[in-house]
Amino acid sequence: MRVIPYEVKSGAENMRIDAELLEYAVNNQLTEPIFRLYGWHPACISLGRNQKSDFLDEKFLKENNIDVVRRLTGGRALLHDNEITYSYVCPVSSLQNGENVVQSYKEISQILIDAFKKIGIELDFGGVKKPQGHLDYCMLVSTGADLCYQGRKLIGSAQFRKAGYILQHGSILYDYDCRLLEKIFKENVDSSAVISLKEINPAISKQDIIQLLSNVNLS
């Protein structure tokens, strides 16, 4: 596995790099997966591929220095701020069940499960949680492909496929500002449904997590 070291970029740059890595894999028919870690500056909302943006208050976002980008992948919006994001590009054929979307999520996410287990954080796949009403914030909706800690969502992931290759990327929540989320998405954030790494173990730093995930290919 090729690991691209953690780096902090703007939202537009991060989405461009993920798209370029997918194109590079397709054009060169790569057989080796690519695993990338990154952060965001300034804070940024990413919208799902086909998600409407009419809920966003552009004036509020500008005043708070929050960017907006659109992802290749589907799903609902995320605020990328105090988190670690990963992306994983691989050929469908490299997975045991690559043609099955849910099973491919689980195969790729097993990398994260195995890594976090090393520091005593046991993750498992979330059950399907049907949204009550119309929810725009991704972390409030749990699917069978998301990773949870004791039933609360920690990592939300999404996929895009092209020419026999998969791009999967996801948000690993280190910490979050509940008030800010509620102002952006104009909906209550149920803290019983979401959890951050800081809540699980305040002694673990963001740098600890970056180091842990940077060494996944060495396990």
C-alpha positions as a Python dict, from the first residue, in 0.01 Angstrom:
ca = {
    (1, 'M'): (0, 0, 0),
    (2, 'R'): (125, 348, -86),
    (3, 'V'): (68, 592, 203),
    (4, 'I'): (60, 966, 133),
    (5, 'P'): (162, 1153, 452),
    (6, 'Y'): (-78, 1381, 635),
    (7, 'E'): (-98, 1735, 501),
    (8, 'V'): (-333, 2027, 555),
    (9, 'K'): (-491, 2184, 246),
    (10, 'S'): (-794, 2393, 153),
    (11, 'G'): (-1118, 2211, 74),
    (12, 'A'): (-1082, 2273, -299),
    (13, 'E'): (-726, 2139, -298),
    (14, 'N'): (-819, 1831, -97),
    (15, 'M'): (-1102, 1736, -330),
    (16, 'R'): (-883, 1804, -634),
    (17, 'I'): (-608, 1577, -501),
    (18, 'D'): (-852, 1294, -427),
    (19, 'A'): (-995, 1322, -779),
    (20, 'E'): (-647, 1330, -932),
    (21, 'L'): (-539, 1021, -737),
    (22, 'L'): (-840, 834, -872),
    (23, 'E'): (-763, 949, -1228),
    (24, 'Y'): (-398, 850, -1186),
    (25, 'A'): (-497, 503, -1066),
    (26, 'V'): (-737, 454, -1358),
    (27, 'N'): (-499, 587, -1623),
    (28, 'N'): (-207, 379, -1499),
    (29, 'Q'): (-412, 72, -1406),
    (30, 'L'): (-259, 66, -1059),
    (31, 'T'): (-281, -254, -860),
    (32, 'E'): (-143, -108, -535),
    (33, 'P'): (-393, 83, -317),
    (34, 'I'): (-326, 447, -224),
    (35, 'F'): (-403, 564, 131),
    (36, 'R'): (-397, 938, 199),
    (37, 'L'): (-440, 1138, 522),
    (38, 'Y'): (-525, 1508, 533),
    (39, 'G'): (-664, 1802, 723),
    (40, 'W'): (-852, 2116, 620),
    (41, 'H'): (-772, 2487, 648),
    (42, 'P'): (-980, 2689, 662),
    (43, 'A'): (-1274, 2487, 793),
    (44, 'C'): (-1488, 2366, 505),
    (45, 'I'): (-1827, 2216, 432),
    (46, 'S'): (-1825, 1942, 171),
    (47, 'L'): (-2153, 1870, -3),
    (48, 'G'): (-2247, 1531, -140),
    (49, 'R'): (-2229, 1491, -516),
    (50, 'N'): (-2601, 1549, -571),
    (51, 'Q'): (-2691, 1731, -250),
    (52, 'K'): (-2876, 2061, -265),
    (53, 'S'): (-2702, 2357, -103),
    (54, 'D'): (-3009, 2572, -34),
    (55, 'F'): (-2982, 2518, 343),
    (56, 'L'): (-2649, 2704, 360),
    (57, 'D'): (-2629, 3061, 487),
    (58, 'E'): (-2350, 3203, 272),
    (59, 'K'): (-2324, 3522, 478),
    (60, 'F'): (-2276, 3323, 801),
    (61, 'L'): (-2015, 3099, 639),
    (62, 'K'): (-1819, 3394, 502),
    (63, 'E'): (-1824, 3570, 839),
    (64, 'N'): (-1687, 3255, 1003),
    (65, 'N'): (-1425, 3182, 734),
    (66, 'I'): (-1583, 2852, 631),
    (67, 'D'): (-1537, 2732, 272),
    (68, 'V'): (-1775, 2514, 70),
    (69, 'V'): (-1682, 2242, -180),
    (70, 'R'): (-1862, 1960, -356),
    (71, 'R'): (-1734, 1603, -331),
    (72, 'L'): (-1718, 1339, -603),
    (73, 'T'): (-1888, 1108, -356),
    (74, 'G'): (-2252, 1109, -254),
    (75, 'G'): (-2418, 1146, 84),
    (76, 'R'): (-2494, 1442, 306),
    (77, 'A'): (-2284, 1743, 403),
    (78, 'L'): (-1996, 1744, 650),
    (79, 'L'): (-1817, 2023, 834),
    (80, 'H'): (-1446, 1947, 807),
    (81, 'D'): (-1273, 2122, 1092),
    (82, 'N'): (-1120, 1942, 1391),
    (83, 'E'): (-1085, 1603, 1225),
    (84, 'I'): (-856, 1371, 1031),
    (85, 'T'): (-973, 1274, 683),
    (86, 'Y'): (-862, 968, 493),
    (87, 'S'): (-898, 863, 131),
    (88, 'Y'): (-838, 521, -20),
    (89, 'V'): (-811, 444, -390),
    (90, 'C'): (-799, 87, -518),
    (91, 'P'): (-912, -132, -806),
    (92, 'V'): (-1242, -311, -747),
    (93, 'S'): (-1063, -636, -827),
    (94, 'S'): (-825, -594, -532),
    (95, 'L'): (-1110, -655, -285),
    (96, 'Q'): (-1274, -989, -211),
    (97, 'N'): (-1619, -834, -257),
    (98, 'G'): (-1535, -524, -456),
    (99, 'E'): (-1847, -535, -672),
    (100, 'N'): (-2068, -525, -361),
    (101, 'V'): (-2081, -165, -239),
    (102, 'V'): (-2157, -235, 130),
    (103, 'Q'): (-1905, -519, 152),
    (104, 'S'): (-1637, -308, -15),
    (105, 'Y'): (-1694, -32, 242),
    (106, 'K'): (-1640, -288, 515),
    (107, 'E'): (-1326, -433, 361),
    (108, 'I'): (-1164, -93, 325),
    (109, 'S'): (-1284, 24, 667),
    (110, 'Q'): (-1126, -280, 828),
    (111, 'I'): (-796, -91, 793),
    (112, 'L'): (-932, 169, 1035),
    (113, 'I'): (-1082, -88, 1272),
    (114, 'D'): (-749, -271, 1297),
    (115, 'A'): (-555, 53, 1352),
    (116, 'F'): (-779, 191, 1627),
    (117, 'K'): (-785, -146, 1803),
    (118, 'K'): (-411, -98, 1868),
    (119, 'I'): (-490, 197, 2097),
    (120, 'G'): (-783, 31, 2270),
    (121, 'I'): (-1065, 184, 2063),
    (122, 'E'): (-1298, -90, 1943),
    (123, 'L'): (-1501, 17, 1641),
    (124, 'D'): (-1779, -164, 1463),
    (125, 'F'): (-2016, -99, 1177),
    (126, 'G'): (-2321, 107, 1248),
    (127, 'G'): (-2671, -15, 1204),
    (128, 'V'): (-2897, 173, 966),
    (129, 'K'): (-3046, 474, 1142),
    (130, 'K'): (-3332, 625, 947),
    (131, 'P'): (-3331, 1004, 963),
    (132, 'Q'): (-3619, 1173, 1143),
    (133, 'G'): (-3723, 1441, 898),
    (134, 'H'): (-3484, 1594, 648),
    (135, 'L'): (-3128, 1595, 780),
    (136, 'D'): (-2845, 1766, 591),
    (137, 'Y'): (-2563, 1683, 836),
    (138, 'C'): (-2404, 1348, 749),
    (139, 'M'): (-2297, 1247, 1100),
    (140, 'L'): (-2658, 1236, 1219),
    (141, 'V'): (-2736, 950, 980),
    (142, 'S'): (-2576, 610, 1034),
    (143, 'T'): (-2554, 339, 768),
    (144, 'G'): (-2412, -11, 766),
    (145, 'A'): (-2091, 129, 617),
    (146, 'D'): (-2015, 380, 895),
    (147, 'L'): (-1788, 310, 1191),
    (148, 'C'): (-1924, 356, 1541),
    (149, 'Y'): (-1794, 343, 1896),
    (150, 'Q'): (-2044, 192, 2139),
    (151, 'G'): (-2328, 271, 1902),
    (152, 'R'): (-2228, 633, 1833),
    (153, 'K'): (-2095, 741, 1493),
    (154, 'L'): (-1725, 831, 1480),
    (155, 'I'): (-1631, 787, 1114),
    (156, 'G'): (-1854, 864, 817),
    (157, 'S'): (-1739, 745, 474),
    (158, 'A'): (-1851, 774, 113),
    (159, 'Q'): (-1753, 618, -221),
    (160, 'F'): (-1724, 705, -587),
    (161, 'R'): (-1646, 452, -859),
    (162, 'K'): (-1495, 497, -1201),
    (163, 'A'): (-1368, 248, -1462),
    (164, 'G'): (-1322, -37, -1218),
    (165, 'Y'): (-1167, 174, -940),
    (166, 'I'): (-1298, 292, -604),
    (167, 'L'): (-1237, 620, -425),
    (168, 'Q'): (-1348, 595, -62),
    (169, 'H'): (-1290, 883, 173),
    (170, 'G'): (-1416, 964, 517),
    (171, 'S'): (-1418, 1195, 816),
    (172, 'I'): (-1267, 1079, 1148),
    (173, 'L'): (-1410, 1313, 1411),
    (174, 'Y'): (-1144, 1430, 1656),
    (175, 'D'): (-1363, 1699, 1816),
    (176, 'Y'): (-1661, 1911, 1718),
    (177, 'D'): (-1840, 2232, 1806),
    (178, 'C'): (-2204, 2140, 1858),
    (179, 'R'): (-2327, 2502, 1853),
    (180, 'L'): (-2150, 2576, 1526),
    (181, 'L'): (-2293, 2263, 1364),
    (182, 'E'): (-2644, 2356, 1470),
    (183, 'K'): (-2605, 2707, 1331),
    (184, 'I'): (-2477, 2577, 997),
    (185, 'F'): (-2721, 2292, 946),
    (186, 'K'): (-3017, 2446, 1129),
    (187, 'E'): (-3098, 2118, 1303),
    (188, 'N'): (-3038, 1975, 1648),
    (189, 'V'): (-2719, 1772, 1682),
    (190, 'D'): (-2800, 1462, 1888),
    (191, 'S'): (-2482, 1405, 2089),
    (192, 'S'): (-2604, 1056, 2177),
    (193, 'A'): (-2568, 962, 1808),
    (194, 'V'): (-2223, 1115, 1748),
    (195, 'I'): (-1891, 1077, 1931),
    (196, 'S'): (-1543, 1224, 1888),
    (197, 'L'): (-1202, 1079, 1963),
    (198, 'K'): (-1152, 1348, 2226),
    (199, 'E'): (-1461, 1221, 2407),
    (200, 'I'): (-1344, 860, 2387),
    (201, 'N'): (-997, 936, 2524),
    (202, 'P'): (-891, 1298, 2590),
    (203, 'A'): (-530, 1182, 2640),
    (204, 'I'): (-499, 1086, 2271),
    (205, 'S'): (-387, 1379, 2058),
    (206, 'K'): (-466, 1439, 1695),
    (207, 'Q'): (-98, 1383, 1619),
    (208, 'D'): (-119, 1042, 1789),
    (209, 'I'): (-399, 944, 1549),
    (210, 'I'): (-211, 1076, 1247),
    (211, 'Q'): (94, 874, 1350),
    (212, 'L'): (-117, 564, 1407),
    (213, 'L'): (-280, 582, 1064),
    (214, 'S'): (41, 680, 888),
    (215, 'N'): (182, 341, 979),
    (216, 'V'): (-108, 124, 858),
    (217, 'N'): (104, -27, 583),
    (218, 'L'): (361, -140, 838),
    (219, 'S'): (118, -354, 1038),
}
